[in-house]
Amino acid sequence: MYTSNKHRNVTFILAGICIAVFFITYLVPGISRLLAISPYGLLRLGMFWTPLTYMFVHGGISHLLFNMVFLIFIAPSVEERMGSREFTVYYLLTGVLAGLFSVFAYMASGANTFIVGASGALYGVLLAFAAYFPQARLMVFYVIPMRAPYAMALFAGLDLFMQLRGGTGVAHLTHLSGLFFGYLYFLIRLRIDPVKEMRR
């Protein structure tokens, strides 16, 4: 298993960027559309920066708070295990790929959906946490203690159900894509099978 002891608290830098961007978008609301990712913006207007910037934008204070609590509580352990450099690449890459996959999926369905939020990358972090710490317990919905792999499976199942149901206003496909690309990253880059790690 690949690990590194080089740990520099990138998690809190990422959280700080998200909070700063939230206040900027609050003061200048129109800027959200320039940072969000969408099929039309990316493919027709050439807004090539949006696969990166969308994950630092949030649709409201509750969206921001939920994602930042999630990030701050589980990402530091993953960052410490991976090392800050590897964690940064992992976080950004899973987020970018989740956004791109979602854009092309929405384009294929004829929808011009705007996507914002860190959830694609955070689902990648959740997979990493479940793989590295399969015995750890998470408070699901803040009240139900559940082992990390089961919590991940529950969230994935709910996202899959809601994605198939449609019309919720939440980018469930982006969440699921974050899990998928996180899984591929572990297999290809880290040469770890996350599922086997979770079964330990």
N, C-alpha and C positions, 0 to 999 in steps of 0.2 A: 504494500500500500504506500502511495506517495504521500509524504508529509513534509512540512518545513517548519522550522521554529522562528522564521522571520515574520514578526507580527507587529504591525504599526497602526492598528485601529482605523483601517480604511472604512469599516462599517460606519463609524461616526461621521466621517467625512461625507460619505454618501447620504446619510441622513441629513446632515447640515445643508447639502446642496438641494435636496428635496424641499426642505423647509424654506430656504432662501428663494427658490423658484416659486414656491407657493405664494409667498408674500409679493414677489414681483408680478405674478399673474393676477393677484388680487388688486394691486395698484394699477396695473395696465391690463385689463381683461382681454383685449384683443390679441395679446401676444400668445395666448394659449393655442390659438389656431396655427401660429407659426411654429410651434414646438411639438404639437400633437402629430401623430402619424395617421395617414389616411391614404387609400388607393389613389385618389385624385391628386392630392398634394405631392405624393412621392413620385408617381409615374407620369403625371401630366405636367405638373409645375416644377418638377425636378428638385423638390425639397429634400435633398439627400441627407441632411443632418437629422431628420426626424426619427429614423430608427434608433438613434441614440438619445435624443432629447426627450422623446415621449415618456420615457420611464422616470423622468424627474418632475413631471407635471402631474397634478392631481385635481380631480374634479370638485373637491370641496374639503372642508375641514375634517369631516368624518372619514373620508377616503384617505386623506393624509395621515390622520392619527392611527387608523387601523394598520396601515402599511408600515408606519414608522415603529409602532409597538412591536409588530411582527419582526421587523428588521433588527431592532435593537436587542430583542430578547433571544433570538436564535442565531443571528449571523455572526456575532463575536466568537462563538465556539467554533463555527465552521471556518472563520478566518484564521483563528489560532491554529487549527488543525492543518489547513491548507498552506498557510503563509499568506501574507498580504498580497504579494504580487500575483500568485496563482488565484487567489480569491477574487481579486479585482478583474482579472481576465475572465474568470468563470462567470461572475455576476454580470458584467457588461455583455459578454458574448451570448449568454442565455437570454438576456433581455432583448438584445438586438435581433437575434434569430426568431424569438417568439413574436416580436412585432412584425418582422418581415413575413413570416409565415401567415400571420393573421391577415395582413394586408392582401396578400395574394389569394387567400381563401375568400375574403370578402369581395375582392374584385371578381373572382370567378362566379360569385353568387349575384353580382350586379349591385352590391351595396357599397356606398361611399361612407363607411363608418369611421369616425374619429376615435382613436385609441389613445388613452393617457393612463399613466400609473406605473408603479414599480412591480406590479404583481407577477408579470412574466418572469422577471429575474428572481423575485422572492419565492416563487414556486420551485425554481432551480435550487435556491438556498434550502428550502424545505426538504427536497430530495437529498441534498448533501447532508443535512443534519440527521435525517433518518438513516442514512447509510453509515455515517460516522458514529452515531450515538443511538443505536437501535433500542437500547434499554431506557433511554431518557423518556420522561413523560411530559406531554404538553397539555396545557389547559385549553381544551377545545371549547370554543364559544365562552372562554373565560371561566367555565364552571365544571367541565367534565375532564378529569385526568385521563389521558390516553397515551399509550406508547407511540413514539414518533412515527413509526411505519404505518400504524393503524390510523393515526390522525391524517397522514398524507393520503392514504387510500380513501378515507372518508371525504376529504376535500376534493380529491380527484373525481370520485363518484358523483358528488353533488354538482361539480362543474360540468361533468359529462351529461348528467340529467338535465341541467338547466340549459346547456348549449343545444341539446336536441329539442328541448321544449321551446326555446327561443323567446325573444322579446323582453328580456329582463333589464337591458341597459348596461349589463356588466360583460366585460370581455372574457367570457369563460374560455373561449378558444385560445386566447393568449395565455391564460393560466396553464391550460393543458399543454400548450406548446413549450412553455418554460420547463415543465416536468420532462417532456420528451427530449429536449435539447440538453438539459442537465444530465439525463441518463446517457445520451450519446457522448457527452463530454467525459463522463466517468469512464465509459468503455474505451474510447479512442485515445484520449489524452492521458488519463490517469491509470488506465488499464486495470480498472476495478469494476467488478459487477455489483452495482448497488443492491440488486435484489438479493444476492447471496449474503452481502453484508447485513442486510436488514433481517435475514433469517437467523442470524447468530444470537 
